């Protein structure tokens, strides 16, 4: 081999070595790749509902529904709360609202977001049209910092709900 070839081979080896040294710890320290997936099943109850009818009377864009629930285990032990804000973005045959929520648990919070539809958003008795809603987990704090995954919320009688929280591993 000539000198020029030796230099190019040496540089290539150096670049590959440096790339491996730099990338390996970043991949191993990714956090999310090393955590195991977690699933929580909770029951929402004791609903406190608020409705702000903004603009025209009845359902209209900008109306806001708030909901606070106590969260329990399936055996009834209180473990946290959830605070929900829904803002109506489109009214019509089906009222569509953006839903944001924060689940507060002893070791941190889980934040979620999605879309819900209602037959009549401004009616306090109206529940989401879907018997089970699915929302994205968009973050969290404490133990749930950087959380991702999804939340299935099943509508139950008397403003109750079953929450299946699936955190990515």
C-alpha positions in Angstrom: 0.0 0.0 0.0 1.2 3.5 -0.6 1.3 6.2 2.0 -1.9 7.9 0.8 -3.8 4.6 1.1 -2.4 4.0 4.6 -3.5 7.5 5.7 -7.0 7.0 4.3 -7.4 3.6 6.0 -6.1 5.0 9.3 -8.6 8.0 9.1 -11.4 5.6 8.3 -10.6 3.4 11.3 -10.4 6.5 13.6 -13.7 7.8 12.4 -15.4 4.5 12.9 -13.9 4.1 16.3 -14.9 7.6 17.4 -18.5 7.1 16.1 -18.8 3.8 18.1 -17.4 5.4 21.2 -19.7 8.4 21.0 -22.9 6.6 19.8 -22.7 3.6 22.2 -23.3 5.5 25.5 -26.0 7.6 23.9 -27.9 4.5 22.8 -27.4 2.6 26.1 -28.5 5.7 28.1 -31.6 6.2 26.1 -33.7 5.4 29.2 -36.9 4.5 27.3 -35.2 1.5 25.8 -34.2 0.1 29.2 -37.5 0.7 31.0 -40.2 -2.0 31.1 -43.7 -1.2 29.9 -46.2 -0.5 32.6 -50.0 -0.8 32.6 -52.3 0.8 35.2 -56.0 0.2 35.5 -57.9 2.8 37.6 -61.5 3.8 38.2 -62.6 7.4 37.9 -65.5 8.5 40.2 -66.9 11.4 42.2 -67.1 13.6 39.1 -67.1 17.4 39.5 -68.3 18.9 36.2 -68.1 22.6 35.1 -69.4 24.1 31.8 -68.5 27.5 30.5 -70.9 28.4 27.6 -69.0 31.0 25.8 -70.3 32.8 22.7 -73.8 31.9 21.4 -76.1 30.0 23.8 -75.8 26.2 23.4 -72.8 24.4 21.9 -70.5 26.8 20.0 -66.8 26.9 19.3 -64.9 28.0 22.4 -67.2 26.4 25.0 -65.2 24.7 27.8 -66.0 21.6 29.9 -63.9 20.8 33.0 -64.1 17.6 34.9 -62.3 16.5 38.1 -62.3 12.8 39.1 -61.0 10.8 42.0 -59.0 7.8 40.8 -59.0 4.5 42.7 -57.6 1.0 42.1 -60.1 -1.6 41.0 -60.4 -2.6 44.6 -61.4 0.9 45.7 -58.2 2.4 47.2 -57.8 6.1 46.3 -54.6 6.6 44.4 -54.9 10.0 42.8 -57.0 12.4 40.7 -57.5 13.5 37.1 -58.2 17.0 35.9 -59.7 17.3 32.4 -60.3 20.4 30.2 -62.2 20.0 27.0 -62.6 22.9 24.5 -65.2 22.7 21.8 -63.6 23.3 18.4 -66.5 22.4 16.0 -70.2 22.2 16.6 -72.8 20.6 14.4 -74.4 17.2 14.1 -71.5 16.0 16.3 -69.7 18.3 18.7 -65.9 17.9 18.5 -63.6 19.0 21.4 -59.9 18.9 22.1 -59.4 17.0 25.4 -56.3 17.6 27.7 -55.8 16.0 31.0 -53.4 15.6 33.9 -53.4 12.4 36.0 -51.9 13.0 39.5 -50.5 10.0 41.2 -48.3 9.7 44.3 -45.0 9.5 42.3 -45.7 12.0 39.6 -48.2 13.1 36.9 -49.1 11.8 33.5 -50.3 14.2 30.8 -52.7 13.2 28.0 -54.3 14.7 24.9 -56.9 13.7 22.3 -60.2 14.5 20.6 -63.7 13.7 22.0 -67.1 13.9 20.3 -70.4 14.6 22.0 -74.1 14.7 20.9 -74.5 18.0 22.8 -71.4 19.4 24.4 -73.2 22.1 26.4 -75.6 19.5 28.1 -74.2 18.5 31.5 -75.6 15.0 31.1 -73.9 14.4 27.8 -71.1 11.9 27.8 -68.5 11.3 25.0 -70.0 9.5 22.0 -67.4 6.8 22.0 -67.9 4.2 24.7 -64.0 4.0 24.9 -61.9 7.0 24.1 -58.2 6.7 23.3 -55.8 9.5 24.1 -52.1 9.9 23.6 -49.8 10.2 26.6 -47.7 13.3 25.9 -45.5 13.5 28.9 -45.3 13.5 32.7 -43.4 14.4 35.8 -41.6 12.5 38.6 -41.6 8.8 37.9 -43.5 9.5 34.7 -41.1 12.1 33.3 -40.9 11.8 29.5 -43.8 9.3 29.5 -45.4 8.1 26.3 -48.1 5.6 25.4 -51.9 5.8 25.4 -54.9 5.9 27.7 -58.1 4.1 27.0 -61.0 5.7 28.9 -64.1 3.5 29.1 -67.4 5.3 29.9 -69.3 3.8 32.9 -72.6 4.8 34.4 -73.0 7.8 36.8 -70.1 9.7 35.3 -67.7 6.9 36.3 -64.9 5.7 34.0 -62.4 2.9 33.7 -58.8 4.1 32.8 -56.4 1.8 31.2 -53.1 3.6 31.1 -50.4 1.9 28.9 -47.0 3.4 29.3 -44.3 2.6 26.7 -41.3 0.7 27.9 
